[in-house]
Amino acid sequence: MTGAAILALTAISIADRTRDARAGAQTVYLAADHLSLESARDVDPVKQTAVLPLHRGKHDGKTVWFIVTDASDMGLARDLNIMYAPKLANMAINCPKCVQTVTLEAVPKKNTFSEAVVDFPGAPDFSPTRVWDSGAKGFPPLKAQPGAVGDANYSPFIRIAGSDVIYNAAIVATGDGPFDIIHHTNTQDHVVGMDTTPDYDKDGPEVTMQLTHGFDSGQPILYISTEASDPVAATLERATYVPLLAKASFLGGDDFMGSARERIFAMVNGPRAAKAKPFDLSAKDGQAQGLVEVSLDGNLAADTTPANTSQIRSSNNIQGDFPLRSQPRHEFSYSPLWDAQVGQWTPQAIAQGKAVQLNDENQMLEFVRQGLITGPMGAKFGSGAMGFVINCPPVAYLADPPLKDTTDTDFQQIP
């Protein structure tokens, strides 16, 4: 992150400042104009948390709780203050089960102002114990066991029977409480607060979620990781393992016709900075990034709790299109389902001192073009090297808006 980015964090609107009564310290929330997910509130860039609306559903007669972040229809997305993701309309191509068809329960005759309960055919199981054993080398880990697994019918992408609109509606908790936000036996690992009070004339039910730090177009961002199609990725991202999503249209699709995916970029062996904080510029070995770094230094073995959210580090991945309403090209290209493009610095790049933190997709692709980044273990760079997806919608940008790529390149790794 640049010095200007750090200064921008301190210049956030005074109107969005509150007091943290427990710590006696000032908490600065991001200004509303920094949010891509406008239904979110109290986005804390230091604790890396946000409060989101929570919705009640049912699965096999039992209560589930879900969030809604995206919709394939612009008007409905605007109405719900969520993100417009037109590529979601392609989600069921060659994979009908990638979209759950849900139903709405009948509302009481005297219902005056409350939403209908959604019945889900599938749901996650949050009871498994999440395990991450980095070993001595960090990545790949010695053991990775996801803390949540979707059943055969579960997908976060839903269509209400009778409608063609597809929503991104990840289930993040099950049951009627109490909710385990320490070891997450009935909540997703990012959940650090639950309020299920149905006061729809006020805020309604809400969930506090820990966010993941990354980049887009050279700018720092925060996003939510809810599902992944690979068990190692799901464990690393603290997400629900849903192997079905690997069939979503289509591997390497990006902006081609029929694709439901966008690209996210990760590095295996980026610079390490064992004592760096998320916004620390003084790390001796440069800005931290990469799967090895987060495995060894990112507290991956720990469960996320309300007390440690600021200590949970990320691999600082790079997203491809940030869905700002003021930038139609990016908004119309956006999808919350990200096709993982994993790179590895070559020994030559490391010897030349070029293995730095990256923050822009074109910047990374230019290094690929120069032969300084390959796929893992020297494989060809691209989707085929890993072949998994992550459902991780962005929530906010931290400093300047991600408007333009920092590097110009025509290289896109097109066969």
C-alpha positions in Angstrom: 0.0 0.0 0.0 1.3 3.5 -0.8 1.8 6.3 1.7 -1.1 8.1 0.0 -3.3 5.1 0.7 -2.4 5.2 4.4 -3.2 8.9 4.5 -6.5 8.3 2.8 -7.5 5.9 5.5 -7.1 8.7 8.1 -9.2 11.1 6.0 -12.4 9.0 6.1 -15.5 11.1 6.8 -15.8 12.3 10.4 -19.5 11.4 10.1 -18.6 7.8 10.1 -16.6 7.8 13.3 -17.8 6.2 16.5 -16.4 5.2 19.9 -15.3 1.7 20.8 -16.5 1.8 24.4 -14.7 -1.3 25.5 -11.3 -0.2 24.3 -11.8 3.5 24.9 -10.3 4.0 21.4 -11.7 5.7 18.4 -13.1 3.4 15.6 -13.1 4.9 12.1 -15.5 3.2 9.7 -15.1 3.6 5.9 -17.3 6.3 4.4 -20.4 5.1 2.5 -18.9 6.1 -0.9 -16.1 3.5 -0.4 -18.6 0.6 -0.4 -19.3 -1.6 -3.4 -21.8 -3.5 -1.2 -24.0 -0.7 -0.2 -26.1 -2.8 2.2 -23.1 -3.2 4.4 -22.4 -0.8 7.3 -19.7 -0.2 10.0 -16.9 -1.4 7.7 -13.9 -1.3 10.0 -10.6 -1.3 8.0 -8.5 -2.1 11.1 -10.5 -4.9 12.6 -11.4 -6.0 9.0 -15.1 -6.4 9.8 -18.4 -5.3 8.4 -22.0 -5.6 9.5 -24.4 -7.1 6.8 -28.1 -7.7 6.7 -29.0 -11.3 7.6 -31.9 -13.2 6.2 -33.8 -16.2 7.6 -34.3 -19.4 5.6 -35.2 -23.1 6.1 -33.6 -26.3 5.1 -35.3 -29.6 5.9 -37.5 -27.7 8.4 -34.5 -26.3 10.3 -33.5 -22.6 10.4 -30.6 -21.3 8.3 -29.3 -17.7 8.0 -27.9 -16.2 4.8 -26.5 -13.0 3.3 -27.3 -11.6 -0.1 -24.5 -9.8 -1.9 -25.2 -9.9 -5.7 -28.0 -10.2 -8.2 -28.1 -10.8 -12.0 -30.8 -8.1 -12.4 -29.7 -4.4 -12.1 -33.0 -3.1 -10.9 -33.3 -5.7 -8.1 -29.7 -5.3 -7.2 -30.2 -1.5 -6.7 -33.4 -2.1 -4.8 -31.6 -4.4 -2.3 -28.4 -2.2 -2.2 -26.3 -5.1 -3.4 -24.0 -5.5 -6.4 -25.1 -6.0 -9.9 -23.4 -9.1 -11.4 -24.8 -9.8 -14.9 -22.5 -12.9 -15.3 -24.6 -14.7 -12.7 -27.2 -15.2 -15.5 -24.7 -17.7 -17.0 -24.2 -19.7 -13.8 -26.4 -22.7 -14.7 -24.9 -23.2 -18.2 -23.7 -26.8 -18.3 -24.3 -27.0 -14.6 -28.0 -26.8 -13.6 -27.2 -27.7 -10.0 -24.8 -24.7 -9.7 -28.0 -22.7 -9.1 -30.4 -23.8 -6.3 -34.1 -23.3 -7.1 -35.6 -22.1 -3.8 -39.1 -21.3 -2.8 -40.7 -18.7 -0.6 -42.9 -19.7 2.3 -46.3 -18.2 2.6 -46.3 -15.0 4.8 -48.9 -14.5 7.6 -52.1 -12.8 6.4 -51.4 -9.9 8.8 -47.9 -9.4 7.6 -47.3 -5.7 7.4 -43.5 -5.3 6.8 -41.2 -8.3 6.8 -39.6 -10.6 4.3 -40.6 -14.2 3.4 -38.7 -17.2 4.6 -36.7 -18.9 1.9 -36.7 -22.7 1.7 -33.3 -24.1 0.5 -32.9 -27.6 -1.0 -29.3 -27.7 0.2 -27.2 -26.2 3.0 -23.7 -26.3 4.5 -22.6 -28.4 7.5 -20.5 -26.2 9.8 -19.8 -28.9 12.3 -16.4 -30.2 10.9 -13.3 -28.9 12.7 -11.2 -26.7 10.4 -7.6 -27.8 10.3 -4.6 -26.1 8.8 -1.1 -27.6 9.3 1.4 -25.5 7.3 4.4 -27.7 7.9 7.9 -26.2 7.6 7.5 -24.9 4.0 4.0 -23.4 4.4 2.5 -24.3 1.0 1.2 -26.7 0.0 0.2 -27.5 3.6 0.7 -30.8 5.3 -3.0 -30.9 6.1 -6.0 -28.8 5.1 -9.5 -29.7 6.3 -12.4 -27.2 5.6 -14.5 -26.2 8.5 -17.7 -26.2 6.5 -18.9 -28.5 3.7 -21.9 -28.0 1.4 -24.2 -31.0 0.9 -24.9 -32.4 -2.6 -27.6 -29.8 -3.3 -26.0 -26.7 -1.9 -24.9 -23.8 -3.9 -24.8 -20.1 -2.8 -26.3 -19.1 -6.1 -30.1 -19.3 -6.0 -33.1 -18.7 -8.2 -36.6 -18.2 -6.6 -39.1 -20.5 -8.3 -41.0 -18.5 -10.9 -38.2 -16.0 -11.4 -35.1 -16.0 -13.7 -33.0 -13.7 -11.5 -30.0 -15.3 -9.8 -28.8 -14.1 -6.4 -25.6 -14.8 -4.5 -27.1 -15.9 -1.2 -24.5 -17.7 0.9 -25.7 -19.5 4.0 -23.5 -18.4 6.9 -25.1 -19.9 10.0 -27.6 -22.7 10.9 -30.0 -23.1 13.8 -31.8 -20.8 16.2 -28.9 -20.1 18.5 -26.9 -19.8 20.6 -24.4 -19.2 17.8 -20.8 -20.4 18.1 -18.6 -17.5 17.0 -15.4 -18.9 18.6 -15.1 -22.4 17.1 -17.8 -22.0 14.5 -19.7 -25.3 14.9 -22.8 -23.7 13.5 -21.4 -20.6 11.8 -19.0 -19.9 9.0 -15.5 -19.1 10.1 -15.8 -15.4 9.1 -18.8 -14.9 11.4 -17.9 -13.0 14.5 -21.3 -11.6 15.5 -25.0 -12.6 15.1 -28.1 -10.5 15.9 -31.3 -12.4 14.7 -33.8 -9.8 16.2 -36.5 -9.4 13.5 -36.8 -5.6 13.9 -37.3 -4.8 10.2 -38.4 -1.2 11.0 -34.9 -0.7 12.2 -31.9 -2.7 11.1 -33.4 -6.2 11.1 -31.3 -9.3 11.7 -27.6 -8.6 11.1 -24.3 -10.5 11.0 -20.8 -9.2 11.6 -18.2 -10.8 9.3 -14.5 -10.7 9.2 -13.2 -9.6 5.8 -10.3 -10.5 3.6 -7.7 -7.9 2.4 -6.7 -7.8 -1.3 -6.1 -5.5 -4.2 -7.8 -4.4 -7.4 -6.3 -2.0 -10.0 -3.5 -1.0 -7.6 -5.8 -0.2 -4.7 -6.4 -2.1 -1.4 -9.8 -3.6 -1.0 -11.8 -5.8 1.4 -13.9 -8.7 0.3 -15.9 -11.7 1.8 -14.9 -15.3 1.1 -17.9 -17.6 1.5 -17.3 -20.7 -0.7 -14.5 -22.4 -2.7 -14.5 -25.5 -5.0 -11.2 -26.8 -3.7 -10.6 -28.1 -0.1 -7.3 -26.4 0.4 -8.6 -23.1 -0.9 -11.7 -23.4 1.2 -9.6 -24.0 4.3 -7.2 -21.2 3.5 -10.1 -18.8 2.7 -12.1 -19.9 5.8 -14.9 -20.7 3.4 -17.4 -23.5 2.8 -16.2 -26.3 0.6 -18.5 -26.7 -2.4 -16.9 -28.9 -5.1 -19.9 -28.5 -7.3 -18.9 -24.9 -8.1 -15.8 -26.1 -10.1 -18.4 -27.0 -12.9 -19.7 -23.4 -13.1 -19.3 -21.9 -16.6 -16.5 -22.1 -17.4 -12.7 -22.7 -16.7 -10.7 -19.8 -18.1 -13.9 -18.1 -19.2 -13.4 -14.6 -17.8 -15.0 -12.1 -20.2 -15.9 -14.6 -22.9 -19.5 -15.2 -23.9 -21.3 -17.6 -21.6 -18.8 -17.2 -18.7 -20.1 -16.9 -15.1 -16.5 -16.2 -13.8 -14.1 -13.3 -13.3 -10.4 -13.8 -12.6 -8.6 -13.5 -9.3 -4.8 -13.7 -9.1 -2.7 -15.2 -6.3 1.0 -15.8 -5.8 2.6 -18.8 -4.2 5.9 -17.3 -3.1 5.5 -13.6 -2.7 7.5 -11.6 -0.2 7.3 -12.6 3.4 7.0 -10.1 6.3 6.5 -12.2 9.5 5.6 -9.3 11.7 3.8 -7.1 9.3 0.3 -5.8 10.1 -2.2 -5.5 7.2 -1.3 -1.8 6.6 2.3 -1.8 7.8 4.7 -0.2 5.3 7.9 -0.9 7.4 8.1 -4.7 6.8 11.8 -5.4 6.4 11.4 -7.8 3.5 8.8 -5.8 1.6 5.1 -6.0 1.6 3.8 -9.5 2.4 2.0 -11.5 -0.2 1.4 -15.1 -1.2 0.2 -18.5 -0.1 3.5 -19.4 1.6 3.5 -16.2 3.6 -0.1 -16.4 4.8 0.4 -20.1 5.7 3.5 -19.5 7.8 2.7 -16.0 9.2 -1.0 -15.4 8.8 -2.6 -17.2 11.8 -4.2 -19.7 9.5 -4.4 -22.4 12.1 -6.4 -20.2 14.5 -10.2 -19.9 14.4 -11.5 -16.4 13.7 -13.0 -14.7 16.9 -14.3 -11.3 17.7 -11.0 -10.6 19.4 -8.5 -11.5 16.7 -10.0 -10.3 13.4 -7.2 -7.8 12.9 -4.6 -10.5 13.3 -6.0 -12.8 10.6 -3.9 -12.2 7.6 -4.6 -12.8 3.9 -2.5 -13.8 0.9 -3.3 -10.4 -0.6 -4.9 -11.7 -3.8 -5.7 -9.4 -6.8 -9.2 -9.2 -8.1 -9.9 -8.3 -11.7 -13.0 -6.0 -11.9 -14.3 -3.9 -9.0 -18.0 -3.3 -9.5 -18.3 0.5 -9.1 -21.5 1.9 -10.4 -19.6 4.8 -11.9 -17.5 2.4 -14.0 -19.9 0.4 -16.2 -17.0 -1.5 -18.0 -15.9 -3.0 -14.6 -19.4 -3.4 -13.2 -20.7 -5.2 -16.3 -17.6 -7.5 -16.3 -17.9 -8.3 -12.6 -18.8 -11.7 -11.1 -18.5 -12.7 -7.4 -17.3 -16.2 -8.6 -13.5 -15.8 -9.2 -11.5 -18.2 -11.3 -8.2 -18.7 -9.5 -5.0 -17.8 -11.5 -2.1 -18.8 -9.3 1.4 -17.7 -10.1 4.9 -18.4 -8.8 8.0 -16.3 -9.0 10.8 -17.9 -10.9 14.3 -18.3 -9.3 15.5 -15.7 -11.8 12.9 -13.2 -10.6 13.9 -13.7 -7.0 17.6 -13.4 -7.8 16.9 -10.1 -9.7 15.0 -8.7 -6.7 11.8 -8.4 -8.7 9.6 -10.7 -6.5 7.7 -7.8 -4.9 4.1 -7.4 -3.8 1.8 -7.1 -6.8 -1.5 -5.2 -6.7 -2.8 -5.2 -10.3 -3.8 -8.0 -12.7 -2.0 -6.4 -15.7 1.1 -5.9 -13.6 1.1 -9.6 -12.8 0.4 -10.6 -16.4 3.3 -8.5 -17.6 5.6 -10.4 -15.4 4.1 -13.6 -16.8 4.8 -12.3 -20.3 8.5 -11.6 -19.3 8.8 -15.2 -18.1 9.4 -14.1 -14.5 6.1 -15.7 -13.2 4.9 -19.2 -14.1 2.2 -21.4 -12.8 2.9 -23.4 -9.6 6.0 -25.6 -9.9 6.9 -24.1 -13.3 3.6 -25.1 -15.0 2.0 -22.9 -17.6 0.3 -19.9 -16.0 -3.5 -19.8 -16.1 -6.7 -21.3 -14.9 -5.8 -24.8 -16.0 -2.9 -24.9 -13.5 -5.3 -25.0 -10.5 -8.8 -25.2 -11.8 -10.8 -23.9 -8.8 -13.1 -21.0 -8.0 -13.8 -18.9 -5.0 -17.0 -17.0 -4.2 -15.7 -13.8 -2.7 -17.7 -10.6 -3.4 -15.9 -7.3 -2.7 -17.3 -5.0 0.1 -15.2 -1.8 -0.1 -12.1 -0.1 -1.3 -9.8 1.4 1.4 -8.2 4.5 -0.2 -8.7 5.6 -3.8 -11.3 3.9 -6.0 -10.0 1.1 -8.2 -10.6 2.8 -11.5 -7.8 1.9 -13.9 -5.1 -0.8 -14.2 -1.7 0.4 -13.2 0.1 -1.4 -16.0 -0.7 -1.5 -19.7 -0.3 -4.9 -21.4 -2.0 -6.8 -24.2 -0.9 -10.1 -22.8 -3.9 -12.1 -21.4 -2.6 -15.7 -21.7 -5.2 -16.5 -24.4 -4.4 -19.8 -26.1 
